[in-house]
Amino acid sequence: MLAALRRDGLPARLRLAGPMPPAQRGRLLTHATASGIVGAVDLLGERAPHEVARLLVEAALLVVPAAVGGPAARDGGHGGSDPVLAVLAGCAAGTPVLAADGPAVRAVAALLPGVTVLGPDAPDDAWARAAVGPLPVPPTPDERWAALRRLRRSPFCAQGPTLADEHR
C-alpha cells in the first residue's frame, strides 16, 4: 500500500510502533528495499502509551490490518494487539482509520465516523485508494476533541463522559 501511495506521488510514510521479532523486521526491510520505499519506513519499536498517543495524533491515517500481531489477536487474546482496540485508539485521537473488515470492527464503524472498512484480502491498490481520501486534510484540534467526545459517549466506552468540556 505504501509503495502504491508513493508511486502516485504522495509523500506517505509508514511508522510502525511496537515490538517486532527480528525475522519479521528482516522480511519487512527486505520487502521495503525491493519496493523502493525503505526510506519511507520508520520502525519505532516498543513505545510508552503517551508516545503512542502522540504518534496517533501526529498521524494522518491509522491503518489496522486484519490481525495485528498474529492469529491470537483476532480473538482479542495474547499474541498481539486487538484490532478493535487499535481502531478505538484511532477514534479517540480523531485520526481517520482504515481497518480490515471484521464483525467487531464493522460495529465500531457503524457507530463512529472516520472508520473505513476494507476486506483484508483486498489488493494493495484498493487499500491505497481507500487511504487517499483522509490523507490531504488532517483533522483540526477541534475535530479531534469532538471525536474523543463521541467515543466517550459511545457504547465502546465503559465509563460515562468525564471530560471537563463534555457539554460542547
N, C-alpha and C positions, 0 to 999 in steps of 0.2 A: 504494500500500500504506500509506504513512504517513497519507494522508487517511482511509482506512478505519479505521485504528487510532485516530486522533484522534476520528473520529465515534463510535466505540464507547466513548469516554471514557478511553482510555489516554493518559497523558502522554508518548507516544513522541516522540522527536526523531530526526532524521536528521543524521548527521555524515559529510561526505564529505571524505576526505583524499586529496590527490594533485593533480597538475596538471589543469587543466580549460581547454580553449580558450574564449575569450571568447564565441563563438557558442553553445556548449553551455551555458555558465554563464547566458547570457541566456535561453535556452529553458527551462532549469530554473527560474530565478527567475520567469519569466512563468507557467509551469505551477503553481508553488508558490503564487503570488499568487492565481491563478484558483481554486485548490483551497482557499484559506484556510489554508494551512499554512506560509506564508513565515516566520513567527516560530519555527517548529519545525525549520527547516533551517539547519545550520551548514556553510558552505563554507570548510573549513580551509586549502585549498591544499596545496602540497607540504610534507611533514614529514620530519624526520630519522628514521632507523629506531628510535631509542629513543623518540621521541614516538609513532610508530605503535604500538609495543609497549604503551606506556602507554594509548593510546586503546583498543586491543583488550581490555586488562584492565578498563578502565572500562565497556566496552560490555556491555549486557545480551544483545545478539544481533548477530552479523555476518551481513549479507545479501550474498550473492555472486551477481550476475546472470550470465547465460549467458556473456558475454564482456566482461570489464572492460577497456574501452579500445578495442574495435573488433575487426574480423574477424581480424586477425593474432594477437590474443590467444588466440583459440580453439585455435590450433596451438602456443601457447607461444612464438610469435615476437615480434618487436618490434611496437610499436604499442599496447601496453597490458600490463596485469598478467595473468599466467596465473591463471585461476580456481582451479586446483588449489593453487597456491602460496598464494592467499588463504585457501582452506579450511584448508590445513595450518597457516597462521599463526593462524587462529581456534582450531584444535585445540590448538596449542602454548600458547595463552593460557588455555585452558579455557573459552573463550567459546562458547556454542552457535552453530551455523552453520546458516543457511537458504540453500541454494545451488540454482542451476538444474541440472537433470539433464544429465548427460553421462557417457560411459563412465568417464573418469578420476575424476570427482567421485564417481560411484557406487562405484568401487573404494575410495576413501577412506572413504566412508560405511559400506561393508561391514565395514571393519576397526576403525574408530574411532567410539566413541559420541559423541553430541552433534551429529551432522551430519544434517540433514533435507534431503531432496532433493525438488524440485518441478519439474514441467515448466516450461520457460522461457516457454511461451505460456499458462500458466495465468492466469486473470483476477486482477486486483489483490486482489479479496476473498479468493480462495483463498490468496494469499501472506499476506494479513493474518491469516487464520485459522491458518495454519501458524506464523506469528510469535508468536501469543499464548501458546502453550504455554511457551516458555522465559522469557518476559518477567517474570512476577511474582517469581521466585526466582533472583536471580543466584548464580552458583557461589561457594562459600566459598573462602578461600585454600587449604585442604587439597584441595578438589576440583580447583582449578586446578593444583596441584603434581602430583596424580595424573594429570591429563590430559597434562601435559608428560611425565611418566614413560612413559605409554602410547605417546605419539608417539615418544619416543626409542627405544623397544623395537620399534617397527613397521618394516615394510619400507620405509617412506617416509623414514626417516632413514638417511643414508649411513653415518654413524659409529655405533658401538655406544654404549650408555649410558655417560656420563661424569659424571653429576651426583653430587655428594658423597653425597646421601641416596638414591641409586638403589635401595638394598636395601629400602626401605619398600614 
